[in-house]
Each structure stands twice: as C-alpha cells, then as structure tokens.
C-alpha cells in the first residue's frame, strides 16, 4: 500500500472538500458514509440530502484533486447516495418565542442572540429566525453575513453558527441593500421561513422581530404558533410608551406576553465596576407592575457586549459571569417554565415540513 494511502490521511485531505455554498466540509457534515482503501485505489461514498448533478460534479472534482495530492497514481472512485430524510412528523419545534420592541435602537437583536446562547447553555437545541425585514442584524452578530442558504430536497437549509440554526432575510440581499416590501410580500416571506426551512428538531426558536407594530409582527402571529412574546425596552418613558403599544398588539392577536426586559438599564464601568444609572433605571419594572405584566429583569450596558456584537461573536460565550451575562442567564431561567422541548411538543406546536 502506498504510504500516503492511509485512512487518516484521506480523511485529512477530504476536510478541504465542501459542497457548493457550504462553509462546512464533507467531513464536518458527516457526509462520507463509506471509505474503502485498496492497494492503489480508494472508494468514497458520499451521502447527500438530494440528487443534484451539479453538486455531485463539484464534489467529485474536489475529491479527485485532493486524493491526487497524496499520490498522483491513486485512483479515486466516488459514489453518491441520497440520504433518507426525516418524516415530517419527526421535525418539531417545541417553543417559539418572539422578541419584540416598540421602537428601534433598544438592543433587541443583541438580546435575541445572547438569550439564544443562554438557552443553549441550559441544554436546549436553539435556532434564531431573524424577521427584522428592514434591518436584519443577526447575520452580522453571528459573523455569517457572507453565507448563503442552500436548497436541498426542496427545503431551505438554515445556516449554522455557534451551534445555532439561523435564518434571516439578510442572507438574501447584498450588504447595504434595502428591502422595500409591502404587507403581502412580508407575509409570504415569513410563511416561507416557517414552512420551507428545514429546522429539524428544535427546543427553542427565537424570533427576532422588527421594531414597532407593523406588518411583520402581525404576519408572524398569524403564521406561527408562538408560545409567547418577550418585549425589550430601555428604561426611559419614550421607549416604554412604544412597548405598551406592542403589548397591546400582541394582546389583540392572542399572543401571550411572557415578560418585559429592561435593556441598557445602567452602565457598569469596566475599570472599577461602578454602576451609573444613565437612563433612569427601574422604569420598566414600574411599568410592568402597573400593567400586571411579568418583569423579566434588567441588563446593564457593558462595552464588551457592544464590541462582541460588532465582531460577530455572542457575548454570552465568553462573558456569562459578567453583570450583563448573569442578567441574561437569569432571564433565560425565568423563561424556562414556558419551554417545551421538541420531544414534548404538542400537535399545535409541531412544525410540518
């Protein structure tokens, strides 16, 4: 046997082979389902979600080139097999939580991303659906701006980032391009994101809404069996007034309000841990008491949270023990009683693909 023709060497070179539009290799996708090594040849079986001649041609070329890099005399035989897809009945989403705000600029999307990681740290399988049609920022916060979802088996494959399944309108437009759509177009897109994305089994799907009470939140409430909504507000009165409108909208469409988060409640000095209440801390707590709505907690301003959001890495991965990290973890635990896992999902919550 040729010295280079060892299973571990072959697997190593196959780490460079990626299906078109995929950031993950065949090895990372666990798509290599058979590997037979002979004296001067190797048989590689690749299992794909669907038959696609163009994808197969690209993969075959990449494999042959990678194997020849080990030894030009080695012959690589590549066979393709179609994966057996899950039945529709086994693909379920246990819990869907919409995260909304009355107005923009309150940190709703950063709360969505880090709340998703906090749920993940509690042991749940989590996805994020970015329905902020007019300002999709989730791809930036998860460093997947340049990725494009693939279509396999007639389904849109969500992008994976930090073990989260992610779908966003931002994946389908160029950076800097605006989406100017009316209600019916927005409704259609949200329907597609729900019915035509292969989410698989998720315990929690976080749905990041655009601010306000426009077409997207209404379409979402009509399309998805939401477990409930979480509202995000800053402490000051002008922010709370708009949150009140958002709560009223969800009440009208019969979506339960799970609680309200006071974001940017106070500033924590990174040098001395001194706390400064810039925006009149406690306004949301008082508002919740007046409306008999659950107050989920407050999240302070931390420089690292802003920096890591810009860098595309969730803050909770590295700073869950910081003041903001502890606050987000506590909010996730307070929402735990509402969570049903995919295995516990009822027929009403089941996602039929």
N, C-alpha and C positions, 0 to 999 in steps of 0.2 A: 504494500500500500504506500502511495506517495506520502511522505512525512507530513505535508500540509493538509492531507485529506483526512482530517480528524473531525469528529462531530462538533467538538467545541470550537474549532477554527471556522467551520462552516457557519455555525450559529453566529459567531462574532462578525463575520463579513455580511451576514444577512441583516444585521442591525442597521445597515445603511439603505436597505430596500424599503421604500414607502409607497403605498398606493397613491395615485394622483390625488392632490388636495388634502392629503392626510399628513399631520405632523408626526404621527406615530409610525414606527417601523412594523414590518410583519411580525417581528419577534415580540414587540411590545403589545401588538394587537392579538397575540397568541393565534395567529392565522396559519402558522406552519404546523400541520397536523400529522405529517409523516416525513421522516428523513432517513433514507436508506443509503448507506455508504458502501460502495464496492471498490474493486482494485483501482479502476481509472474512471469511475463514474459515480454520480450521486443522483438519487431520485428525491425530488422535493414536492410534496403535496401541499397546496395552498388552499385553504378553505375561506371563501368569500361569502358575504351576505347575499349576493345576487350574481347572476351571469351577466358579465359586461365585457365584450371582446376588447374594447379599448383599454380598460383597466388591466385585463389579463395580459395584453400585449406589452404594456408598460412594465408590469411586474416581471414578466418573463425576460425581457431585455435586461432589466436591472439585475436579476438573479444570475443570468449567464455572464454578465460583465463582472459581477462580484466574485463568482466562482473562478473565472479565468484569471482573476487577480491572484488567486492562490497558486494556480498552476495552469498554464495555457493548454496543457494536454488533457485536462479533466473535462469530461463531458457532463453537462447538467441537463437532466430531464425534468421538466416542470409540468405537473398535472394540477388541474384546478377542480375544486369540488365546491358545490353550493351548500352553505350552512342551512340547517333546518331552523327556521325562525320559530320564536316563541308563539304560542297561540295567543289570540287577542285576550283571552280570559286571564292569562297569567301576567299581563302587563298592567300594573296598577300604580296609582299614586294615592298614598294614604291620606296626606294632608296638604291642602293648598292655602297658603297664607299670602294675601295681598298686602303689600307695604305701600301706603299712600301718604300724601301730604296735601295740605290746602294750597301751598304755594311752592315755587322752586327755591333752591338755594338753602334748604334746611338740612342737607346731608342725608336725604332719603336713600340714595343709591349706596352710599358707603355703609349705612346701617343695614341695608339688604345683604350686601356681600359679607359683612362681618357677622351678621346674625346667622347666615347660612353656614359659615365656618363654625360658629358656636354650636349649632345643632349637630354638625358633623363631629365635633369634639365630644358630644354627648352620645355618639354611636349611631347616628341616623344616616341613611343614604339621602343625599340632598341634591336638588337641582335649582337653578335660577332661570326664570323666564323674564327677560327684560322687555317689558311692554311700554317702556318710555319711548314712544314712537318719535317724538320730536327732538329728544336729546339723549339717545342711548349711550350711557357711560359705562355700563357693566363690562363691555369688552376691554376698555382701557384699564379699568380697575383690576382685571384679571389677566392683563397682558396677552390678550388673544385678538387684538384689533385686526391683524393681517390674516387671520384664518377664515376659511370659507366652509360652511357645512356641505357635506356630501349627500347625494341622493343614493340610497341603497335599498333595493327591494320596494321601491315606490315610496319610501319614507325619508324624511329629512333626518340626518344623523346629528344629534347635538354635539357641540364642541365640548371637550373635556379639559378642565383646568383645575388644578389643586384638588382632584377627585370630585369635583362638582360637574354635573351635566348642565350645559349653558346654551341658551338660545336667545338671540337678540336681533332686532331689526337692524342694528348696527353692522351685522355681518353681510348685509345685502346692499349696502350703499358705500360709496367711496368716502374716505375721510373728508370732512368739510362739506359734504353734500347734504342738503336739507331734504326732508320728506314733507311734501305739501299734499296731504291727502284729506279727503272728506270722510264723513262718518262711515259710509258703506265700505270703502276701501280699508279703513282701520278695522272694521268688524270682520272683514274677510281675512285679514292678516292674523288677527287674534284667533279666529277659528282654525286657521292652518297651523298656527303654533301649538294649539291644543290637540287637534285631531291627527295632524300629519307629521308630527315629530315623534321619533321613536325614543320615548323617555325611558322605557323599560320599567323596572320596579323601583319606585322612589318612596321613601317615608315622608319626606317634606319637599314640596316645591314652593320656593319663594318667588312671588310675582311682583316685580318692581314696576309700579305704575307711574305714568306721567303725573305731574302735579295738577291739582285742580279737579274739576267735576265734569270734564268733557266727554267726548265720545268713547275714548279708550276704557275708562273705568266702567262705564255703562255697558259696553260690549262685553267686557270681561265678566261682569256679574251675570249677564245673560247667557254666556257661553260656557263658563266653567263652574263646577260645583265647589265654590270656595268654602273652606272651613270658616274663614273669617278674615277680617281686615285689621291691620295694625297701622295706626296713624303716627306720623313723625312731625314734631313741631319744635320750633325754638321757643324760648320762654316768653318773649315779648308779646304784647297784645295783638299787634298786626298779624302775627303768624297764627295765633290761637283763633282769631276770628275766622280765618280761612279753613282751619281744621274743623271748626264747628260746621261749616258748610259741607265738608267732605263726609263727616259723620252723618249728617242729615241725608246726604245722597245714598250712602250705604244702607241706612235705615229704610229708605224708600224702596230699595231693590232687595230688601230682606237678607242682607249680608251682615252677620253678627260683627260687632266691633269687639275685638279681643283686648284692645287697650291702646293707650297713647304713650309714646316715648318723648321725653324732653331731651332733645339733642343740643349740643353746644351749651349746656346749662351753666357751665362755669369754666374758667381757664385754669389749668394746672401748670405751674411754672416747671419746666424741665430741669432747672438747676436746683431749686430749693423746695419743690413740691408745695409751694404756697398756692392757695386757691383764691381766685379773683372772680367775682360774680359780675361779668360784663353785661349780660342780657337780662338781669332781674330774675335770677333763679327762683324756681318754685311756681311760676305762673301756670304751667301745665298741670301740676298737682292740684292747685286750687280749682282750675277749670274742670278737671275730672271729678272732683268732689261735688261741684255744683251740678254736673250733668249725670252723676251716678255712673260714670264710666271708669273702667279699671285703669289705674295709673301703673304703668309697667316699670318706670324708673327713669333716671336721668343719666346721660352720657356726657362727660366733660370734654372740653376741647384739649386735644393733645397734638403737638406738632408732628409726632411720628405717624399718627393716623392719616393726616393730610399727605405727608411725604410718601408713605407706602401706597396710598391710593393712586398717586401720580406715577409711582414706579411700577404699578401693576402687580403688587403682592398684598394679599389680605393682611391687615393689621393683626388680626387675631391669631395668625400662625406663629408670630414671634413675641407678641406682647399681651397675651391673655391675662397676665398677672399685674398689668399696669392698672391705674384707676379706670380708664376707659374700657380696658379689656375685662376687668372684673364686672363692670356695669353691664356690658353686653352679655357676658356669661350668665349673669343673674336674670336678665330679661329672657334669655333663652329658656332657663329653668322655669321661670314663671309661666311661659307659654307651653311647657311640657304637658300639662293636663289636657290640652286641646289636640295633642298629636296622636294620630293613629298611624301605625306602620303599614307598609304595603300589604303585609300578611293579614292585618286586621281590617283592611279597607272593606267597606260595605259595597253593595251593588251601586249605590248612589255615587260613590267616590271613584268607582272603577273607571280607568281610562281605557276605552275600547279603541284600538288602533284598527 
